[in-house]
Amino acid sequence: MAMQFGSTTELNAEAATAAVRGTLLAQVTQKSTRTTKTGKPYLEIVLADAAGTVSFKIWETASWYQDFDMLVTPAGVAVTGTWQASQYGMELAEAYLRPLTPEEEQQVLTGSPELVARQQADWECICSYVSEMKDPRLAGVCRLFLEQQETRFRRAAAARNFHHARRGGLVEHVSSVMRVAAALCSVYPDRLNRDLVLAGALLHDCGKIVENDYEEHSLEMPYTESGELLSHIPMGIEIINKLWRDMMTPERRAEWKTLVPASEQVRLHLLHLVASHHGLLEYGSPVLPKVPEALILHHADNVDAKMEMFRAAYESAAPLSERVLQRKSPMQTNVVLPLPEVQG
């Protein structure tokens, strides 16, 4: 009897070491017809759920080729088959599929109860940090972003491939970056503007609500002309400037006129944190970090992205030995299992 995988993450982990027969509930988000060098046609299929994706090839000679070829993306399907990861990617054998029920469609979009609870906790963590801000300008622009963009923010991904590349992944990533940044601020309380660091942590990837957006009932992340031509950093700067203009009513401008630092300085430093958070020009930042808060944000962002990459590797990378796992892109090396803490 076939097992039912709880998510694409569980499937990738189960199939990493041996063939396993089971059913995955997912959306077909990408389907393309390709040919080998010898002219042999095949389908490249990507299945997605709230936890991630799994991709595989279907050769034209397979009896289930036509079933997949007739699908119009995005299509909700239950795919049953024998799955196994190989050096060439995921392989699927003895497969058949059926449409999802409405209840299953919703489950695929939202994910497991555990994922829903975790993303809700991350959202509440973000809101809590914003509520603690003392600078009314930074608190105001952050609150306005959460009010205006909650729906898009909570469904966007943090990346297309490398980390938190799933529906709701942006909230997970931002919450963790804010926690890391807050911890670093506690080490250097006299050298850092904590509100500025936390506002930068919230808004550093705000352009991804455009670049990595999902449609309301889809797990397909479309490529957009604006995303390709501009990318999330310039779009984030544009979003923040618009928020700032909306927040700065004449009454507030007059009320905050005597605040130190001046409002224009606060805006410029916030924009600098967003512009420099990739840390290097070759990684897409138009400017290098030039203030301590920008450096803190860059490293908090990088730490969380790398920790997510380790987590994904530990869950699904193929074992090379008892404690060594095969390199999983975008990691640059094989990974080794970490040591547990001493219990006592």
N, C-alpha and C positions, 0 to 999 in steps of 0.2 A: 504494500500500500504506500502511495506517495505521501510524504509529509508536506505540510504547508509552511513555507518560509514566512517568518514574520516581517521580513524586509529584504531589500536588495543587499543590505549590509550582512544580514544573516546568511543569505545565499552565497555571497562571495566568500564568507568565512567557512561555510560548510563544504564548499566545492574546492577549496584551496588545496586540500590534501588527497581527496579521493572522489570518485564519481558518486553522486547522490541523486536519488530520484525524489522530486518534489514539485510543488505548485507555487508559483509566484504570482501575486496580484500586483498589477502595474499598469502604467500607460506606455504604449509605444509612442515615443516622442520623436524618433528619427528612423527613417527607413529609406535606404538608398540602394539602387541597383548598380553593381560594379562587375568588372570582369578581371580575371587573372591575366598574367602575361601571355598565357596560352589561349586566351579568349573564352575561358570557362566562366559563365555568369554566376553571381551569387548576390544575396541580399546582406547588407550591413544593417543590423537592428540594434536600437538602443531602447531598453526598458527603464523606466524611472518610477520611483515612488518618493514619499516624503523623506526617506533616509538617504537616497543616493541613486546610482544608476548601475546597470550591468549591460554590456554590449557583447554581441556574438555574430557570427556569420551563418547563413543558411545557404547551402549549395543547391543549385537548380534541380539536382537529382533527388533531393529529399522530398518525401511525400507531403510534408507540411509546408513546402515552399509556397504553393499557391495561396494557402490560408493566410500567410503573412503578407504576401504580395498584394492581396486584395484590400488590406487595411488602409484606411485614410487617417493620417495622424492629426491630432493625438487620439489614440484609440485605447479605451480601457479593456484589458484582457487578463484572463487567468491562463497562464502558460504552464502546462505540466510537461515534464520531460526529465531526462537524465542529464545532469549538469556536471561539468568538470572543468577546472581551470587548467590551462596548459601554457607552454611557453609562447603560444600564439594567441592567447586570450581565452575567454570563456568558450566552451564547446557545449552544444545542446544536441541531444539525440533522443529519438523515440518521442517526439513532441506532438502535442495537440493543444488547441486553445479554444476558449469560449469567451463571450462577452461578459463583462462584469455586471453585477446587479447594482442598483443605485446605492445600496448600503456599502458595497465593496468599493464603489467609486469614491465615496466620501472617505472611507478608511485609507485608500491609497493617497488621497490629497493631504489628509491631516497627519497620517502616521499613527504609530502606536500610542496608547494612553501615556506611556512613559515619555515619549518624545513630546507630546502635547504639553504635558506637565512641565517638562524641562524648559521648553521654549516660553511657557507662561511665566515660569520663575525668572528666566532671563529678562523678559520684558519688565517685570516688576522690579528687578534689580536696577535696570536702567532708569526707570522712573524715580526710584529712591535716590539714586545719585544726583539726578537733576534737582530733586526737591531740596537737597542739602546745599546747593550752590548759594553763595553769599553775594556774588556779583550780579546785580539785577539784569545787566545786559546779556551776560552769558546764560544765566538762568532763563531769561526771556526768549532768546533765540532757540535754545534747546527745547523749551516747552512748546513753542510754536511749531517746531519741526515735528515733534511727537503728535501734536494735535492735528496738523495738516496732513501728515504722511504716514499715520499709524498703519493703515491697511497695506500700503505698498511696502513700507519698511518691514512689516512682520512677515511678508511672503517672499521677499527678495532673498537671493543667495549672496553669500560673501564672495564667491568666485565661480567661475564657469567649470573649472576642473580641479584646482590644486587643494583647496581647503574649504570646509563648510559649503560645499557645492551642492546645495539642496534647498528646497523650499523652506524658508524660515532660518536659513543658515546665517544670514546677516545679523539678526538679533542675537543668535548664539555667540557669534564672533565679537560683536560690539560689547555685549555684556562682559565677556571674558577680558577684552582689552581694557575696559573701564576698571575691572577688579585688579588687573595687573598694574595699571597706571596708578590707581589709588594706593596700592601697596608700596610702589616705588616712591610716591609722594611722601609717604609716612617715614621713609628713610632720610629724605632731604626736605624736611618741612620748612626750613628757613631759606631754601634756595629756589623753590618752585612755586608758581602760581597754580594751586591745586584746581581751582575752578577752570582755568584755561586748559590745563591738561585733560580734565574730564570732558569738557566741551569738545575738545579736539578728538578725544577718543570716541565720543558719540557720533560726531559728524565727519570723521576722516574718510569714511566710505559712503557718505550719503549719496554720492553720484551713482552708486550701484542700484538705487531704487529705479533708475532708468536703464542702466547698462545690464543689470542682472535681474530684470523683472520677469515675473510669471504672470500669465493671464489668470483671471479669477478661478477658472475651473480646469486649469492645465498645468502640467509639470514640464511643459516644453518652454525652454528659455530662448526666445527668438533673438536672432542677430538684428540689431537696428543700425540704421545709417548714422544716427547721432553717436551711438556707442562706439562704432568703428572709427568715425572721423575725429571724435573728441576724447573718448575714454572717461573713466569715472572721476579723475582728479579735476580736470577743467569743469566738468558738469557739476561736481560738488561745490566748487568755488562759486559758480553761477547760482546754485540753489541757496547757498548761505547768504550771498549778497541780496538775493530777493527776500529771504526771510528777514534779514537785517532791516531792509527798507520798510517791510510791512510792520515790523516791531517798532521802529523809530517814529512814532507819531510825534507831532509838534509838542504835545504835552509831555511826553517822556523825554524828548530831546532837551526841553527846558529843565525838567526835574533832574536829569542826570548831568547837566552841564558842568557842575562843580566836582563831579566824582573824579578821583585819581586812582588809576590812570584814566586818561581821557577816552571817550567812547570810540573815537576813530583809531586810537592805538590798539584798543582791545579787538576791534574788528580786523585790523591788519595782522595782528599776531595770531588770531584764530585762523585766518586764511593761510598764513605761513605754515601753521601746523598741518593743515590739510595738504598744502602744496608739497611739503617736504617729507611726508610720512613714509614714502618708500625708501628714503635714506640715501639713494644714489641716483645720479642722472640717468645712468644706463638701465635702471629699474623703473623709470617712468616719472620720477619726480622732476619738475621743472627747476627746482632749487634745492640745495642741500640744507639740512637742519642748521639754523644759525642762532638758536636760543635753546637753553636747557630743556624747556618744555617740549620742543620739537624733537629733541633727542630721546626723551623719555617716551613720547608717543611712538616714535619709530620702533624702538626696541620692544615696547609692549605689544604692538601690532605684529612684529616679527615673531616674538615668542609664542603668541597664541596660534599663529598660522602654523609654525613648526610643530607645536604640541599636537595640533589636530592631525598633521601629517604622520606623526608617530602613532597616534591612536589608530588611524586608518591602516597603517602598516601592520600593527599588532593584531588587528581584527581580521585581515584578509591576505597578508603576504604569505607566500608558500614557505614552509620551513626548509632550511638547508641542513640543520642539525637540531639538537635538542633545544638550544638557546639562540640560534642564529636564524634570521628570516631573510628571504631573498629581497633584494632592492625593489622598492615599489615607487614608481614615478609619483611626484617629482623629487623624492629623496635621492641623494647623490651616492649613497652607499647602502650595503646591506645593513640591517638593524639587528641589535642584540636585545634580548628581553631584559627589562630593568630588574634590579634587586628589590625584593619586598623589604618593608621596614621590619625591624626586630619586634616581635610581640612579647610583651612581658609586663 
